[in-house]
Amino acid sequence: MYKLKSPAKLNLFLRVLSKRKDGFHNIQTYFQIIDLYDYISINFREDNLIMYSDNVEEDISGNNLCLKAINSLKDYTGFDTGIELYLEKNIPIGGGLGGGSSNAATILIGLNKLLDLNLNLEELKEIGGSIGADVPVFISGSSSFAEGKGEILKPANLGKKYFLVINPRIRVNTKECFSKLRSEDFLEKIDYDNLKEHIGINVFEKILCEEYAEINEAINLLREYSNAAITGTGGCIFSILEMKKEAIKIADLLPDNYDKYIVSGLEKFSSL
């Protein structure tokens, strides 16, 4: 059995610049990878069946990116090895932490290595990008500044930071969130050289706070003690801190109805 790590991400900022002709949006974002992990266990079978299981209480079969990753890789390479896959889900679903995209990327990287498929990084990113816009950054192996749909990546390093992430247990549908954007919400393009100036800006904050009282309450509460921003299209919220003990202290002040995670940023990472 092989056990792979699948990390979460934060969007330290998220800017939407315009809507594309293909229905997607042009964005600029800072993907910060963090040491909060799902774990994916893989066994190979003697037949060619794909068997999947997980520890998730609800049915996620309608949008299972693990199976999409396996099937996309099979279509691209033609491999016919049987696989048993078990997903240990620790990253909140629908919280803007990229768990599903990370799972897909981890499977692509892992199977490419374990099956000796010999695909290069660009081929894996191409397959990953067809699964989801956030998949390529997890294939890249580093925290990154992203443009385009999220697939144009340039490594970025904030230095050693800790993050307090709180989950108000609100799930947000990403497609619905993007559909609520209007042209007046679009932001100007920024340069790579001044990324840090834009940390904390999320184009969806106003939309999410108006739509979900729980998110509005959580971000305002966290701002009583520290900085606070929404990751992705929500609903998780994070604070950037210099010291772990600061994160612990603030977490202790917050109500127990929030799931709380104290994590470190990762400049580079490997799933294997």
C-alpha positions in Angstrom: 0.0 0.0 0.0 1.2 3.5 -0.8 0.0 6.5 1.3 0.2 10.0 -0.3 -0.2 13.4 1.3 -2.6 15.9 -0.2 -2.2 19.4 1.2 -4.7 22.3 1.4 -4.3 25.8 0.1 -5.2 29.3 1.1 -5.9 32.2 -1.4 -4.0 35.0 0.3 -5.7 37.3 -2.1 -8.2 36.6 -4.9 -8.8 39.1 -7.7 -11.1 38.6 -10.7 -10.1 40.7 -13.7 -12.7 39.8 -16.4 -14.9 37.1 -17.8 -13.5 34.9 -20.6 -15.2 33.8 -23.8 -15.0 30.2 -22.6 -17.2 31.0 -19.6 -14.3 31.1 -17.1 -12.8 34.2 -15.5 -9.3 35.7 -15.6 -8.0 35.8 -12.1 -4.9 36.8 -10.1 -4.4 35.0 -6.8 -1.7 34.0 -4.4 -1.9 30.2 -3.7 -0.4 29.5 -0.3 0.0 25.8 0.4 -0.4 24.8 4.0 0.3 21.7 6.1 -3.3 20.6 6.5 -3.6 17.2 4.7 -5.9 14.7 3.3 -4.3 11.2 2.9 -4.8 9.0 -0.1 -4.0 5.3 0.1 -3.4 3.3 -3.1 -3.3 -0.4 -3.7 -2.9 -2.1 -7.1 -5.2 -4.9 -8.1 -4.6 -7.9 -10.4 -7.7 -7.0 -12.4 -8.4 -3.7 -14.1 -11.2 -2.5 -11.7 -11.2 0.9 -10.0 -12.4 0.7 -6.4 -12.9 3.9 -4.3 -13.8 4.5 -0.7 -13.5 7.3 1.8 -14.4 8.5 5.4 -16.8 11.1 4.2 -20.3 10.8 5.7 -22.2 12.1 2.7 -22.3 10.9 -0.9 -19.7 12.9 -3.0 -20.0 10.7 -6.1 -21.6 13.5 -8.1 -18.3 15.5 -8.1 -15.6 13.0 -7.1 -12.3 14.5 -8.4 -10.4 11.5 -7.3 -12.2 9.3 -9.8 -12.0 12.1 -12.4 -8.2 12.2 -12.0 -7.9 8.4 -12.4 -10.2 8.3 -15.5 -8.5 11.4 -17.1 -5.1 9.7 -16.6 -6.4 6.5 -18.1 -7.7 8.3 -21.1 -4.4 10.1 -21.6 -2.0 7.2 -21.1 -4.1 4.1 -21.7 -3.0 2.3 -18.5 -5.2 -0.5 -17.4 -3.9 -1.4 -13.9 -6.6 -2.0 -11.3 -6.6 0.4 -8.4 -8.0 0.4 -4.8 -8.1 4.0 -3.5 -9.0 5.2 0.0 -9.4 8.9 0.8 -9.0 10.0 4.4 -10.6 13.4 4.2 -9.4 16.0 6.8 -9.7 19.2 4.7 -13.2 20.8 5.0 -15.3 20.3 1.9 -16.6 23.4 0.2 -14.5 25.7 2.4 -12.2 27.3 -0.2 -9.2 25.2 0.8 -8.9 23.3 -2.4 -9.1 19.8 -1.0 -10.8 18.2 -4.0 -8.3 19.8 -6.4 -5.4 18.7 -4.3 -6.7 15.1 -4.2 -6.9 15.1 -8.0 -3.3 16.4 -8.3 -2.0 14.0 -5.7 -3.5 11.1 -7.6 -2.0 12.3 -10.9 1.4 12.7 -9.4 1.3 9.5 -7.5 0.1 7.2 -10.3 2.5 8.8 -12.7 5.4 7.9 -10.4 4.1 4.5 -9.1 3.1 3.2 -12.6 6.2 4.6 -14.3 4.0 6.6 -16.8 6.8 9.1 -17.3 4.6 12.1 -18.0 6.4 15.4 -17.5 5.1 18.3 -15.3 3.5 20.2 -18.1 1.6 17.1 -19.2 0.3 16.5 -15.7 -0.7 20.2 -15.4 -2.6 19.9 -18.7 -4.5 16.9 -17.5 -5.1 18.5 -14.1 -6.3 21.8 -15.7 -9.0 19.8 -17.5 -10.2 18.6 -14.1 -10.3 21.9 -12.3 -8.6 25.3 -12.3 -6.9 24.8 -9.0 -5.4 21.5 -9.8 -2.2 22.7 -11.6 -0.9 24.6 -8.5 -0.9 21.4 -6.5 1.0 19.7 -9.3 3.6 22.5 -9.4 5.0 21.7 -6.0 5.2 25.2 -4.7 3.1 28.1 -3.4 2.5 30.4 -6.4 1.2 33.6 -7.8 -1.4 32.5 -10.4 -3.0 34.1 -13.4 -5.3 33.1 -16.3 -7.8 30.6 -15.0 -5.2 29.8 -12.3 -3.0 27.7 -14.5 -0.3 30.3 -15.2 2.0 29.9 -12.2 5.0 31.7 -10.8 6.5 30.5 -7.5 6.0 32.9 -4.5 7.4 32.8 -1.0 5.9 34.8 1.9 8.5 33.5 4.3 7.8 31.5 7.5 4.2 32.2 8.5 1.5 30.6 10.6 -2.1 30.6 9.8 -5.2 30.3 12.0 -8.0 28.9 9.8 -11.5 28.9 11.0 -14.4 27.0 9.4 -17.9 28.4 10.2 -19.3 25.2 8.6 -20.8 26.9 5.6 -20.3 25.3 2.2 -20.2 27.6 -0.8 -20.7 26.5 -4.4 -17.9 28.0 -6.4 -19.8 28.2 -9.7 -22.8 30.0 -8.0 -20.4 32.4 -6.4 -18.7 33.3 -9.7 -22.1 33.7 -11.3 -23.0 36.5 -8.9 -20.0 38.7 -10.0 -20.8 41.8 -12.0 -18.4 43.8 -14.2 -18.2 46.5 -11.5 -16.8 43.9 -9.2 -13.7 43.2 -11.4 -10.4 44.5 -10.2 -7.3 46.0 -12.0 -4.4 43.8 -12.8 -1.4 43.9 -10.4 2.3 43.2 -10.8 4.2 40.2 -9.4 6.6 42.6 -7.6 4.0 43.9 -5.2 2.0 40.8 -4.2 2.3 41.4 -0.5 0.4 44.8 -0.8 -2.7 42.9 -1.9 -2.8 40.2 0.7 -6.3 40.0 2.4 -8.2 41.3 -0.6 -10.9 38.9 -1.9 -13.3 40.0 -4.5 -16.0 37.7 -3.1 -15.9 39.0 0.5 -18.8 41.4 0.0 -20.9 38.8 -1.8 -20.3 36.1 0.7 -20.9 38.4 3.8 -24.2 39.5 2.4 -25.2 36.0 1.5 -24.1 34.2 4.6 -24.6 35.7 8.0 -22.3 33.0 9.5 -19.4 34.1 7.3 -20.0 37.8 8.1 -20.1 37.1 11.8 -16.9 34.9 11.7 -14.8 37.4 9.8 -15.8 40.3 11.9 -15.1 38.3 15.1 -11.7 37.3 13.9 -10.9 40.9 13.0 -11.4 41.8 16.7 -8.2 39.9 17.4 -6.2 39.9 14.2 -6.2 40.3 10.5 -8.8 38.2 8.7 -9.6 37.3 5.1 -11.7 34.7 3.2 -10.0 32.0 1.2 -11.2 31.2 -2.3 -15.0 31.5 -2.6 -15.3 30.6 1.1 -16.5 29.8 3.6 -13.2 29.3 5.5 -11.5 32.4 7.0 -7.9 32.8 7.9 -5.5 35.0 9.8 -1.8 35.4 9.0 0.5 35.4 12.1 4.2 35.5 12.8 4.2 33.1 15.8 2.4 29.9 16.5 1.6 30.9 20.0 -0.3 33.9 18.7 -2.5 31.6 16.7 -3.1 29.4 19.7 -4.0 32.3 21.8 -6.5 33.7 19.3 -8.0 30.2 18.6 -8.7 29.9 22.4 -10.7 33.1 22.3 -13.0 32.0 19.5 -16.3 30.0 20.1 -16.2 26.2 19.9 -18.8 26.2 17.2 -16.0 26.9 14.7 -13.6 24.2 13.5 -10.1 25.7 14.1 -6.8 24.8 12.4 -3.4 26.1 13.2 -1.1 25.5 10.3 2.2 26.5 8.7 2.8 27.8 5.2 4.8 25.6 2.8 6.9 27.2 0.1 7.6 23.8 -1.5 5.9 20.4 -1.0 5.8 16.9 -2.3 2.9 14.4 -2.1 5.1 11.4 -2.2 
